[in-house]
Amino acid sequence: MNQPVVLITGALTGIGRATAFAFARLGARLVVSGRRAAEGSALEAELREAGAQAFFVQADVRRDEDVRHLVDETVARFGRLDVAVNNAGTEGKPGPVVDQTAESYADTFDTNVLGTLLSLKHELRVMTAQQAGSIINISSTYGHEGAAFASVYAGSKHAVEGITKSAALEAASARVRVNAVAPGPTDTGMLDRFTGTPENKASLAATVPLARIGRPDDIAAAVLYLANDGAAFVTGQILTVDGGKTAG
């Protein structure tokens, strides 16, 4: 890809931030998005200092009008949209099923599922007209396995994977590819909130055959692969990046 136009939601921290800098190093033109304006402006400045053409657009992926504006603003600035990374997500309220509520369900599904659906809706609107594009949703290994005390989060990521496969089938005739990356345990703020203590994190790391928690850069590398023309025959797939955790 020669200076692709890349849109990343949930770009302010963790995997989204690492992915933004990975694309910047390749010379991509970037639109990064999130809900917090001050942090977004700071990220925009950092990316520009790194030599990237980058803009921050504040958006809440739970709001159709915000996502429409985000995608339209990307096209207005750069003329097209080549790659979209739908990374915005939340762990919700971890805990047993008996403690979940309609509110905890909505808080998680509105961001992880509705946010992904609305992002796809507007990204595909542009990409199908272009007859080209690559979309990468961020799932989780919990998107294809169960997890005690994470039922709502796991359910939301199962939905993301189903939506990914369905959208890939719809978009294939327009030469638009839709895939997902499913990270295992990755060293982010979300993992810290899930595990609670350094001891819990160390115990989780011991379950990974490669003997370490993944880094955001590991996930960014998988996103770059799926975005690249080298993956031109890959669509409707879930690329698990977990150090072998789910291999057994």
Buried (B, 14 or more C-beta within 10 A) or exposed (E): BEEBBBBBBBBBBBBBBBBBBBBBEBEBBBBBBBBEEEBBEEBBEBBBEEEBBBBBBBBBBBBEEBBBBBBBBBBEEBEBBBBBBBBBBBBBBBEEEEEBEEEBBBBBBBBBBBBBBBBBBBBBBBBBBBEBBBBBBBBBBBBBBEBEEBBBBBBBBBBBBEBBBEBBEEBEEBBBBBBBBBBBBBBBEBBEEBBEEEEEBEEBBEBBEEEEBBBBBBBBBBBBBBBBEEBEEBBBBBBBBBBEBBEE
